[in-house]
């Protein structure tokens, strides 16, 4: 019997995540089949309350990424869904954005959807993302689902006749239609373009097979397209240096026009241009904003808190847009984008430096494949004019130096309170020294220096305090770091060894 405290520990923000299989020393399984089964029942109860429908009136979809524990997870979820009486549709291998779209497509019209994934985490992890017709679950929704899971019993059912549906095929056709409609250039609008894909053995291989090939692109040089939950080649994560080096090498070796890399469940992406220039973090934000700017003049781009001052200058001075930094967490920036649009402030894009990017025109869904579609349409249009994507961000500058530190809090309980006390004292000390503090600051404390900035904040879920520092001048990072170290002196529970 899984205890309540163990169920509640599986919450990871607006997802459920845990260790599903053995294989990593020191990491014990905590996402047991019984827990998965009861959480799925908890989701059914959550939907009954949300929709005012009986379980027997619900249509539910479930899909998975390439992880080795997917079969176990899918089986337990289907057992719970079928036992509840709900119409259950098995979407097999899918992407996270596709699972949301199963609530939109007429062929499925799901009341709720579950994606079995742990994003870019190691092979032994797995988890669940939940969707309704209104979008992804919020933090408080997950808490409610887990409360219902505690009250639920483990159930079994005959799942042999569960309907299967090729959701990735339907979703791919949706993406193809977006490109065809935008380019108005026949059935093969990407003919003559050479584009390589690196799926990192996650779910993103379909983009090469079912989108690029279908639209006439040359995908020679694409790699790691076959799903393999052991992730034998590199972590499927656009923030990982080895992953970016892999796609960069593939682009240069194959002399491609563009490279695309996705994370495991395809809700994030980054790109590499023909000359090997990486388009991620600030560059990805700047490029997507440049693509959107003509259609949304004067609008607001919402990012997480760690974007560079150089990006702000590009958005405001070159694109004549507004830049609104908000707190980290993809749901946070998305919800802020929704809030601003409802308030009458046009905001077409909410995007994190991690590559999570959501467009208002696409259900506010963080969708790496949809971002790739926007890049492809822009690349094709630039090519027709004799230009390229690089020209769209030619005036985007980069900081001379940047670094991120993780300052761990040596506490198991009460670390959030301790971290918040550190931030208060950190801000007070900075003010006493006459250091400028950015305002408004939606997350942590951001210090402004003549040659750069530093941002200290609490991690969303873990006992650590990320510290980001950037300098406009070569060699300037060390000076800012020394100032920050002085402001952090004397906090006995804060591990400053990252500075050494």
Order of alpha helices (4+ residues) and beta strands (2+ residues): alpha-beta-beta-alpha-beta-alpha-beta-alpha-beta-beta-beta-alpha-beta-alpha-beta-alpha-beta-beta-beta-alpha-beta-alpha-beta-alpha-beta-beta-beta-alpha-beta-alpha-beta-beta-beta-beta-alpha
